[in-house]
Amino acid sequence: MSTINSSMGRYSLKARHAGDHIKGSIAINDEGGSQLTLQEFNEHYLDDVVNNVIYPITGGNKAIASAFREQMVKAGFIQPH
């Protein structure tokens, strides 16, 4: 089972494979590291997590969304073809 617990800048991502879907949360933190907001998600595919959750939460930041996707792939999350 794949899991990730990663931070990048002001964003923290936690996710795990839960059967046939990916369940987790992404948080926005202030400069001191305190959590400002938390968005939970339950998506079926890696690209849905990136496109429907990470990208919008980061304000459309492609670099951060791509970096989180790369970290998720390294952690074992896969996108079926």
N, C-alpha and C positions, 0 to 999 in steps of 0.2 A: 504494500500500500504506500503510495507516494504522499509525502507531506512537505510543507514548506513553512518556514517562519522567518521572514526576511524584512529588512527595513532599507529604505532608500530615500534619503533626504527627509522630508516631512511625512513620508508614507510608510505604513507597516502592513505587510500582507501575511496572513495566515491561511493556509488551505490544506485540505487532505482529500484523497479519493475516498468516497463513501459509496461503495458499490458501483453503480453505473453513472455517477455524477461527481462533481467537485463541489465541496461545501467549504465555506470559509468566511473570512471577513477582511476588509481593508479599512485602515484607520488613517485619519489625518491628524498629525500631532503639531503642537506649537513648537517654537524654537527651543524651548526647555525640555521637550520630550513628552509633555503632558498631552493626553488624548483630547482632541477637540470634537471629533465625530467618528462614528463607526458605521460602516455599511456591511451588513451580512449578505452573503450570496449563496445560491444553490444552482449551479449550471451544469449542463451535461458535457460540454466540450471546453477544452483549453482556450480555443479562440473566442468562445462566448465569454469566458471570464475576462480575457484581455479586452475585447471589443465592447462588451456591455457593462463591465464593472470598472476595471482598472483605468481604461482610457478616459471615460467620462469623469471619474473621481479625481483624476490628476489634471483635470482641466484641458484635456486633449493633448497632453504631453506625450508625443510619440516616442521620445527617447526613453522615458521612464517606463511606459507601457511595454516597449520592446525589451528593455532590460529585465523587467519582471517576468515576461514570457520566457526569455532565455534562462532565467534562474529556475522557472518551473519545469522547463524541459530537462535541465540538468538534474532536477530533483526526481525525475521519472514520470512527470505528467506528459501524456502524449496526445496528439491530435489525430483521430482516425482519418483515413483518406477516403 
